[in-house]
Amino acid sequence: MSTVHLPDDLRTALSARLSATAPTRASAEVERLIETYRGKSPTSAPILRDAASVAAYAAYRMPATYAAVRAALEAFRLQAGQWSPATHLDLGGGTGAATWAVADAFAGGPSASAHTSTVLDWSQSALDLGGELARTAESPALRAARWTRSPLGGGPALPTADLVTVSYVIGELTAADRTALIDAAAVAATGAVLVVEPGTPEGYARTIAARDRLLAAGLTVLAPCPHDAACPITGDDWCHFAARVQRSSLHRQVKGGSLPYEDEKFSYVAAARFPAAPAPSRVVRHPQIRKGLVLLDLCTADRGLVRDTVSKRHGDTYRAARDASWGDPWS
């Protein structure tokens, strides 16, 4: 499991913005959002109804969303070589978690100085907060990002971009609109598309459906899959990974949590138009370390799902296996 650190400037901006809301109201808004997402509140109630609810949403979900997208981008970058985007389009980006993740992931890339981001979302309140948070960011790409209100249903005409991110949004659309949005993202992407969804059976199913559409559009999967063939996972199982993000004291307060961290489980697919190859295999479960042995559950290009046993007699491979984490590429 990868550990992702929220950028200091984002942490500071979130804390400053949320501190403007009374702690008791912020906690109440977070609780309302949690109940809504769990289906315990009337579905007719707007999820983000005002600036306070948007700020609460940012505190409740932005760190975890950032961690998931940042972890997925790292897996993608390991396979993408020297490629980096000069333009980025964030669909349904809301307050900008994915845009912050892209800015951090490609901060040292060849096109870092020319990097531009555009965030499209239907919630003006979310876009307003996203712009406010980015205003004091260290990254020039974040400070210059464009925050544009736009409907995402019905297969919108999108501006082209080297990288298109679609994170935690297709679950809010109808099945037809999901397909239309992914198809539109594939058309808009001149370099790559990244789709990230919650690491639940439903989120995985949406990710696999998006993967199928991206393959049909001519893109090649670079991560997490080591191949473009059908997913070998069947039955009640599903493919997902996890990213650990440290919680600030304010984050713990509004969420009512005591742990200094939270683990965000997510499913994702990253696909590209440029020449690149996926990893030969990927660790799809926590490695099991035994005395003198490491058991690795792998998704492989040629053997499907397998469990490999690596022992001390394998030398450097054994030492690498002991250091391997859930979600890592493996050769």
Buried (B, 14 or more C-beta within 10 A) or exposed (E): BBEBEBBEBBBBBBBEBBEEBEEEBBBBBBBBBBEBEEEEBEEEEEBBEEBBBBBBBBBBBBBBBBBBBBBBBBBBBBBBEEBBBBBBBBBBBBBBBBBBBBBBBBBEBEBBEEBBBBBBBBBEBBBBBBBBBBEEBEBBBBEEBBBEEBEBBEBBEBEEBBBBBBBBBBBEBEEEBBBBBBBBBBBBBBBBBBBBBBBBEEBBBBBBBBBBBBBEBEBBBBBBBBBBEEBBBEEEEBBBBBBBBBBBEBBBBBBEEEEEBBBBBBBBBBBBBBEBEBBBBBBBBBBEEEEEBBBBBBBBBEEBBEEBEBEEEBEEBBEBBEEBEBBBBBE
